[in-house]
Amino acid sequence: MVLEGRFDEAAGVVRVGDDARQRYHDSRGYGYPLEGNEIALAPIEAAHLLYRGDLEAVVDDSGERLDFRAFVAREPGRKFGVRFLVYADLRSRGFYLSPASEPWVADPPAEPADFAVFPRGKGPGDGEIEYALRVIGERTDVPAGELTAGVLAVVDEESEITYFEVSRRDPSGTTGATLPDGCEADLLADRVVVWEPPVDLYESAFYGQPLEGREYDKPTLQCSLLEAAYLAERGAIALEPTAVRERGREVEGERFDRRLAVYTTLRERGVVPKTGYKFGADFRTYADVESVENLGHSELLVRVHPADYVFEPRDLALDVRLAHGVRKTMAFALVDEAGDVDWWSLERLTP
């Protein structure tokens, strides 16, 4: 027997009686049990049961019997369609999930989310969540201030779904070296040449690039303006820090200060940042440099943005795919006006 539901508009749920508790909740994790065998379904759950043919119809307060098409058409808001697609996709993958705001979720996500996705074999009353999941369409921008840890599901215009795991990041490493004192250096148009610094400045700490044709035991290093500003501020090279900063602003504009804040933060955490130009990023990073000769692969690609930056989903997809293709993780450094950095990473996820 196929059951019918009754739309309780005051409560915003669909009530289903008869043997609904055993059929839908106990065995398949839909809704929440009420008195007797009745259960309450969130509209997205009712829509899925209608779509599958497990519910024949939902009767509204006026007595009209709504099939799947009619029920979906009356649901307000632009997000219902993309939320339904994600709900149905995760159900097809064997997950139980509930709208995160429903009161029957035993331990709801601490941050805003569309769905609480439970571990396989678990349900809404078990107090364990696999993913806190947010759903957007491919044209829905994401302000940096609204990033939350969990999973971001992006539905494109052809109804394909891409899942991203969004995490806070805490870059750290073990790279360190004693800096020299007052090495001779010249400030050029867009870089700095450091004359005859200690070999370890490059070999162990990976500052700059040796100028070709010079003897390696007396290296001449070409440093970026970011590297030079950092070294000048610590007295390692004989240049006025203000002059290097001003040159950096002439070359890059306001981006220079943001990038220098990120560069400084990484260096102080024992991480080596080098240019990410070849990968379309601001930096690539190395956490544990013992010797440039045995460098290994970099771990992160870093993009630097202001704290009020607004992400476009297609750019996120491009960044994450590029980083994955070169065996790295995409990280975003969000810099506020005080120069403090908030770190996030995104990785492709297959639920």
N, C-alpha and C positions, 0 to 999 in steps of 0.2 A: 504494500500500500504506500503510495506517495502522499506525503503530508502537505498541509497548507500552513502558512504562518499568518499571524495577525500583527499588523503594524501598530504598535503602541507609540503614537506620535508624541505624547507628553514625555515619555521616558526616552524616546529616540531609539527604541529597539524593536526587533521583531520577535514576538512570542510564538513558540511552537509547542504543542502539547502531544498527547498520545504517548508513543514510546520514543519521543525525540531525545530524551536524556541519554538513553542507552545507545540509540542509533547515531546521534550526531556528537554529543559531548563526550560520553565515556569512551567510545571507541575511536573517535576521530578529532577530538579536541576543539570542537566548535562551541562558542558561546559559554554561558554560565548557567548552572542549574538553579531553578526556582523551586517553588513548592511542588511536591509530587514528581511527576516525570516531565514537567514543563521546563523549557530552557529559554533564555534570552539571547538573541543573536544581534551583534552589531550589523548595521546595514550592509557593510562590505562582505560579511560572512553570509548573510542571507542572499546577497546577489550571487555569490559563488555557488551556493546550493541550488539556486534557481538555474544558473548557467549549466550546472551538471545534470539537472533534471531530478535532483534529490528532493527539492521542494516543487510542488506543482504550481503554486501561486502564493502571493502575499496579499491579504485582504486589508485595505486601508479603512480609515474611520468611516468613510462614506459607503462602505460595502463593495467597492470596486475591487475586482480580482486582477492583480498585476502579475503578468509574466515577467521574464527576465528583461525583455526590451522595455516594457512600460515602467518597471521598477527602476532601472538604471536611468531612464529619461527624466524621472522626477527627482533624482538625487541632486541637490544643489552643489554648486562649487565646481571649479574647473579641474580640481585634482582628483575627483572621484574616478575618472577614467584611467589615469595613470596609476592610481593606487590599486585599482582592481587588477590591472595587468600584472603588477608586481605581486599582489596577493596570490593570484592564480598561478604565477610562475613558481613561487616558493612552495605552494601547496603541491605542485606537480613534482617538486624535488624532494618531497617527503617531510617538509617542515610543518609544524603547527605554529600559527602566529595569530596575534590579536591586535586590534588597534591599541596603541600604547596608552591611550587616555582612558580606556575602559576600566571601571572600578574592580573588575574581577581579575585583573592582572596582579598577582600576589606581590611582586617586587618591581614596580614600574621603573623604566629608565629615569635616571636623574636629570637628563637633558632632553630637550624637545625631540620627539620622534613621531613618526607615523605608525610604526608597528613595533611591537615586541616580538622577536622571533625566538622561539624556544629550541633548545637542543633536541635532536631527533629522539623520540621516545618520551619527551617531556611535554607538559601542557601549561596553561595559564595559572594553575593553582600550585605548581611545584616550586615556585620561588627561585627559578633559575632562568636566565636569559642568555641566549647565544649571541644575538645581535640586537642593538637598538638601531632601527632602520628608518631612514628618511627618504622620501620619494619626491623627485622633481622631474619635469620635462626638460628636454634638451635646450629649450630657450629660456629656462628659468635661471636667472643669475643668482649667485650665492655670495652675499657680502661676507668678507673675511670675519667680521665680528659675529657671524651666525654659524661659523664652523663648530661642529660638535663631534666628539669622539663616537664612533660607531660605524655604520655602513650607509653609504649614499647610493641609492639606486636611481639611475638616470634612464628615462624612457625616451627613445628618439622618435622621430616622426613616422618611422615605419614600425613602431611598437616593439623594437628590439630593446633589451634591457642590459645595461652595463652596471656592474656593482663595483664600488670602490670602498676599500677599508680606510677610514679616516682616523688618524691617531695623533695624539700629541707626541712630539719628538723631543728628545733630550740629547743632542749630539755630545759625545765625549770621546776622548782618545788619550793616547799615551805619548804623543810626540812632543819632544821638548829639547832645547839646546841652550847653552849659555850664550847670550848675545854679546857681540864685540862692543867695543867702546869707540865711537867717533870715527868710523871708517870714512875715508875720503869718498865723496860721491858728487855727481853732477846731475842737476835737474834739466832734462831735455823737454821737448814739446809734450810728449805724452808718456814718458817713462823716466827712469832714473838709472844711471850707471854707477855701480859701486866698484871702486878700484881696490883690488887685492885684499878682499875680506878673508877671514879664516875659512878654510875649506869646509868646515862643519856647517857653516851658514847655509850652504847649498846641500852638501852631501847628507847631513843628518837632520836638518830642519827644513830643507826644501824651500828656501827662499830664492826667488829669481831663477834665471837661466844663464848658464855660462856663455860668454861671448866666444864664438867659434874662432879658432886660430890662436887663442892665448894658451900658454902653458897651464896645465891643470893644477900644478902646485902653487900657482899664483893666479887664481881665477879672477876674471872680471865678470861681474854679474849684471845682467839687465833685469831690473825689477819693475813691476807694475807700480803705478802711482799708489795703489792700495797697500802693497807691500812696503813701499818706501815711506808712506805716511805712518804706518805702524812702527817701522824701525826708527824713523826720525823721532817720534814721540817718546821712544825709549832710549834715545841717545846712542843708538847703534850705528847710525850714519851721521856725518857732519853736515846736515841740512836743517834749516829752520822748519819745524813741523808746520807752521802756519803757511809757509810758502808752498809746501807740497800739497796741503789741503786746498789752497786757493787754486793751484794748477789743476787739481782733480775736479774742482767745481767748474772751471773753465771748459774742461774736456767733456764732462758728463752731466753737468748741471746738478740739480738737487739729488739725483740718484747716488752721487758719489758718497754723500754723508751716510745714506742708508746702507750702502754696500760696505762702507768702512766700519759701521757699527756691527754688521754681521761678521765681517772678516775678523775684527778684534775679538768678538765673542767666541768665535771658533778657535782662534789661536790660544786664547786664554783657557779654553777647555781641552787643550792638547790635540786639536784637530787641525790639519793643514788644508786650507782652502787654496785651490788653484783655479785658473780661469775655466769656465764651463762653456766657452764660446763654441767649440766644435759640436756641442750637444744642445745648443740653443738655450743655455742656462747661464746664470751668473757665476756659479762655482761648481766644481767637482771637489770632493773632499776625500782625504786620507786620514784615517784615525790613528794608525800605528806605523809611523815611518821610522824604520831603523837605519835604512840606507836607500838612497835614490836608486842605486844599482839593483836592489831587490824590492822594488816598489809595490808590485802587485796592482790589483784593480782598485779604483776608487769606489767608495760605497754609496755616496749620495750625490744626486744632482740637486742644486739649491737654486731656487728663484727667490729674489728679494722683492718684496712689495711693501708699500705703506700699509699701516694698520687698518685703514679704511678702504682697502682695495676691494673690488667686486670681481669675483671669478665668473667666467663664462664656462658652462659645462663642456663645450667643445674644446676649449683650451686645456681644461683639466684632462680630458681624454687624450689629447695630443701629448701633453707632458708626461703622463703616466705611461703611455705606450712607448714613447721614446726612451724613457728611463728603463723600462722593462727590457726593451730590445738591446740595451747595452749593459744589462745585468746590474742595474743600480736602482735605488729607491728615490722617488721624487719627494723632495722636501721643500716646504715654503717657509721663508723667514719673514715675518710681519713686523715691521719696525714702527714704533710709535714716535711721537714728537720728541720724547725724552731720550730716544735712542735705545729703549728697551726692546728686546726681540722675543716674539712669541713664535714657537716652532710647531709646525704641523707636517705630517707626511701622508701621502696618498699612495695606495697600491691597489692593483686590480685584484678582485676577489671572485672566485667561483664558489658560490654557496654549496 
